[in-house]
Amino acid sequence: MAKYERTLTGDFQEVLSFLERTIQASGGFLHFVDGTDCDLGNTRIAVRVYDRYYMRNNSRASLTLTVVGCGNTVTVSAIGAGGGTGMLFHLDWGTEEDIVQIVEQSLERF
C-alpha cells in the first residue's frame, strides 16, 4: 500500500475538479470506477476510485482519492492498493507508488 496526504488552502470544488482532470489526463490509462459525494453542513467529502492495469506484473492497482473540504481548508488523501502478485510475498514492482504519485505530482502543480 502507498499513501499520500496533503492539506492545502483553497476551494474544495476547484481542487476536486483539478484532480479529476489531471488524473484522467495523466496518460496512465487510469479507469474511473466510481465515486460518491457527501455534504455535511460546511464540510464536503468526495471519494473517487480509479484502477489501472499494469502489464509489467500482470495485475491491477487501484487509487482511492478522498477530498475533504471545510471552509477553505482542503485535505486530500490518495491510497494506492493492489498491484501485487504472489500469495506469500507482495511484489508490486512499484505499481502502488506509481499510481499515488499521479496525485502528488498533480498537487505540486496546483
Secondary structure, DSSP 8 states (H G I E B T S, - for coil): -EEEEEEEES-HHHHHHHHHHHHHTSSS--EEEEEEEEEETTEEEEEEEEEEEETTTTEEEEEEEEEEEETTEEEEEEEEEE--B-SSS-B-TTHHHHHHHHHHHHHHH-
